[in-house]
């Protein structure tokens, strides 16, 4: 026996399908982000642009002093590179209200990797403030010495990230 669908049930199903089509999933929101592509918010270090010669001795032995230098050649250790990039987007979700999609991409050409290390879709009360600061701290955990400029740049990045995130939340909440 064939069931004939009630027109109101068919209409409800059609409306639900249309709403679902206009409501991206968390993964779809995150896919819209491009932290590594636009490099707006970045923390990290690199020897690539360093004008100072780096230690190429077979073994780096630290001499005493404020900056770790090689006892043999007097140059700083080769650090390689490490870069954390960030992006976010706010979205008025029909079911969840205002949400923030964000992600973090970490890259190291010298280490041979690039990966998305963190991502999510959160409500404003869980906004990822201070995310660049968290990842800069993570990049410093292995003991690699960051220059004063790299540290200052990471602080500046964190301030700019927080400001942009706050402004985006205020703009969306005013609409």
C-alpha positions in Angstrom: 0.0 0.0 0.0 1.4 3.4 -0.9 1.2 6.2 1.6 0.1 9.5 0.3 2.0 12.3 2.0 -0.1 15.0 3.6 0.6 18.4 1.8 1.3 20.1 5.1 4.0 17.4 5.9 5.5 17.9 2.5 5.6 21.7 3.0 7.2 21.3 6.4 9.9 18.9 5.0 10.5 21.3 2.1 10.9 24.3 4.5 13.3 22.3 6.7 15.4 21.3 3.7 15.6 24.9 2.6 16.6 26.1 6.0 19.3 23.3 6.3 20.6 24.3 2.9 21.1 27.9 4.1 22.6 26.9 7.4 26.3 25.9 7.1 27.6 23.2 9.4 30.5 23.9 11.7 32.9 22.2 9.3 31.5 24.3 6.4 32.1 27.5 8.4 35.7 26.4 9.2 36.3 25.6 5.6 35.7 29.2 4.7 38.7 30.3 6.7 42.2 30.9 5.3 44.7 31.8 8.0 47.7 30.6 6.0 46.5 32.3 2.8 46.1 35.8 4.0 48.6 35.9 6.9 46.7 38.7 8.7 47.5 37.4 12.2 50.8 35.6 12.6 53.3 34.8 15.4 56.6 32.9 15.1 60.2 33.0 14.3 62.5 32.4 11.3 66.1 32.6 10.4 65.3 33.1 6.8 65.3 36.9 7.0 67.9 37.2 9.7 70.9 39.2 8.6 73.1 37.9 11.4 75.1 34.7 10.6 74.0 31.6 12.4 76.0 28.9 14.1 76.9 26.1 11.7 79.2 24.3 14.1 78.7 20.5 14.5 77.6 21.0 18.1 76.1 24.2 19.5 77.6 24.9 23.0 76.1 27.8 24.8 78.5 30.4 26.3 77.4 32.4 29.3 75.5 35.6 28.6 72.1 37.2 28.1 71.7 35.8 24.5 72.6 32.2 23.9 75.6 32.2 21.6 77.9 29.4 20.4 81.2 29.1 22.4 83.1 28.2 19.2 81.9 30.7 16.6 80.1 33.3 18.7 76.9 33.2 16.6 73.4 32.4 17.7 72.0 28.9 17.1 70.2 28.1 13.9 66.6 28.0 14.9 64.8 27.0 11.7 61.3 28.5 11.5 57.9 28.1 13.2 54.8 30.1 12.2 51.3 30.1 13.7 48.6 31.7 11.6 45.1 32.6 12.7 41.7 33.4 11.2 38.1 33.8 12.3 34.7 34.6 11.0 31.5 35.5 12.8 28.2 34.1 11.6 24.5 34.6 12.5 23.4 31.0 12.8 19.6 30.5 12.7 19.7 27.9 15.5 22.7 28.9 17.6 22.6 32.7 17.3 25.9 34.5 16.8 28.9 32.1 16.5 32.6 32.5 15.8 34.4 30.1 13.5 38.2 30.1 14.0 41.2 28.1 13.1 45.0 27.9 13.7 47.5 26.7 11.1 51.0 26.0 12.2 53.8 25.8 9.6 57.5 24.9 9.7 59.3 24.7 6.4 62.5 23.5 8.2 60.4 20.9 10.1 58.6 20.0 6.9 55.0 20.3 8.1 51.9 22.5 7.9 48.8 21.5 9.8 45.6 22.9 11.3 46.3 22.6 15.0 43.1 24.1 16.4 39.7 25.0 15.1 36.2 25.4 16.3 32.9 27.2 16.2 32.0 28.8 19.5 29.5 31.3 21.0 30.7 34.8 21.9 31.0 33.9 25.6 33.7 31.4 24.5 35.3 33.7 22.0 39.0 32.7 21.3 40.5 35.9 22.7 44.3 35.7 23.2 44.7 32.8 20.8 47.9 34.2 19.2 49.4 34.7 22.7 48.6 31.1 23.6 50.3 29.8 20.4 53.3 32.1 20.8 53.8 30.6 24.3 53.5 27.2 22.8 56.1 28.0 20.2 58.5 29.2 22.9 58.1 26.0 25.0 60.8 24.1 23.2 63.4 26.6 24.5 64.0 28.3 21.1 65.1 31.9 21.8 62.8 34.4 20.2 64.3 37.9 19.3 62.9 40.9 21.1 61.2 41.9 17.8 59.6 38.5 17.4 58.2 38.7 20.9 56.9 42.2 20.4 55.4 41.3 17.1 53.6 38.4 18.8 52.2 40.8 21.4 51.1 43.2 18.7 49.4 40.3 16.8 47.5 39.3 19.9 46.3 42.8 20.5 45.2 43.2 16.8 43.5 39.8 16.9 41.6 40.7 20.1 40.6 44.1 18.7 39.3 42.6 15.4 37.4 39.9 17.2 35.8 42.3 19.6 34.9 44.7 16.8 33.4 41.8 14.7 31.3 40.7 17.7 30.1 44.3 18.4 29.1 44.8 14.7 27.2 41.6 14.5 25.4 42.2 17.8 24.3 45.7 16.7 22.5 44.3 13.6 
